[in-house]
Amino acid sequence: MAGEIVDYASEGVVPWRLYPAVGTDSSGTCWYWRSVWTGWVFITRHADGSATFAYDSDGVPGGPLNLEVTYPVCRSEPTPEEPDILAAWDLASQYVHVEPDPILNPQIPWGLTGAETHLRVVPPPPFADSITDPFGQVLEVNGKVVTVTITWGDGFASTFAEPDFPLLTGYPSGLARHIYEVKTCDPPGSTPRCHPSLESYPLTVSFRWEVQWRGTSASPFEALAVPDTVTTVAYPVQEIISVLDTSDDRLP
């Protein structure tokens, strides 16, 4: 039965290696085995025969994985197909590649201990798009960034939801701000006042996406698993030391 055999090598039968594929049988969309690379990659096999897959959309085995979907195993001869979800992903990928572009104040490399570091970032606007197949069926996709998370690199993080996005304006009054307590040095730990293991703080900004799609206007929207887009910058932090200036003649 389809979906039950993975390797024919011990039987001396060619082909010796099979790959998961997606098609349609009498029960709907399902997965089965093919002898050619299909782009589908197992994430988890389940006891009932179903499986959770990712899709390698660049056509090269070992490439980056997109989507995350679960299909039952085919129970009768399937018809190969390219599911609507792949067309939905192709459409969404035109929008969800935007990476955060943070602006810091103080700028690199002038982070200062005891002073606020302000961060400005502009999430991309929500999107909605559609395509129409030759039969007049409309496939719709929409999405947006729902949270911005800043991991400051020193064990602290800040997360901002959509209502806060207009307030991520950076210096002087933006919401995203943080105070570093320990300076970084090259090499790390070169003095007792330096961070023991970091030459700079790995400051990371990530956009979390919420994307959904449907194959017809009569269908409910379904979630499309889109990975976060992330930017990391190295942010060294210096220390301010107060020094008494005794050159003023007015001092006793």
Secondary structure as GFF3:
##gff-version 3
##sequence-region A 1 252
A	DSSP	three_ten_helix	9	11	.	.	.	ID=ss1
A	DSSP	beta_strand	19	25	.	.	.	ID=ss2
A	DSSP	beta_strand	28	34	.	.	.	ID=ss3
A	DSSP	beta_strand	40	45	.	.	.	ID=ss4
A	DSSP	beta_strand	51	56	.	.	.	ID=ss5
A	DSSP	beta_strand	65	71	.	.	.	ID=ss6
A	DSSP	beta_strand	79	80	.	.	.	ID=ss7
A	DSSP	alpha_helix	84	92	.	.	.	ID=ss8
A	DSSP	beta_strand	103	105	.	.	.	ID=ss9
A	DSSP	beta_strand	111	112	.	.	.	ID=ss10
A	DSSP	beta_strand	116	120	.	.	.	ID=ss11
A	DSSP	beta_strand	127	132	.	.	.	ID=ss12
A	DSSP	beta_strand	138	151	.	.	.	ID=ss13
A	DSSP	beta_strand	157	161	.	.	.	ID=ss14
A	DSSP	three_ten_helix	162	167	.	.	.	ID=ss15
A	DSSP	beta_strand	177	179	.	.	.	ID=ss16
A	DSSP	beta_strand	201	214	.	.	.	ID=ss17
A	DSSP	beta_strand	222	224	.	.	.	ID=ss18
A	DSSP	beta_strand	229	235	.	.	.	ID=ss19
A	DSSP	beta_strand	237	238	.	.	.	ID=ss20
###
